[in-house]
């Protein structure tokens, strides 16, 4: 469903009123991301920080991409002074 609305002044900013019907159809959370595309303002649900990292780590492990790149070397401190 499309609708027409006006851009209104809100303090030093500007905003739009989004009809309840559109918000319900979009099922947006309280926090959203705004992006600009050619002649468009796109509103999407905000992604949680680190969203998808667990799945990416599992996939990396499955493909063997989680191996150390450098050899580990112990120091004199590690061998003689470190206590657990």
HELIX and SHEET records of a PDB file:
HELIX    1   1 UNK A   20  UNK A   26  1                                   7    
HELIX    2   2 UNK A   53  UNK A   62  1                                  10    
HELIX    3   3 UNK A   76  UNK A   76  1                                   1    
HELIX    4   4 UNK A   77  UNK A   81  3                                   5    
SHEET    1   A 2 UNK A   7  UNK A  10  0                                        
SHEET    2   A 2 UNK A  13  UNK A  16 -1                                        
SHEET    1   B 2 UNK A  32  UNK A  37  0                                        
SHEET    2   B 2 UNK A  40  UNK A  45 -1                                        
END                                                                             
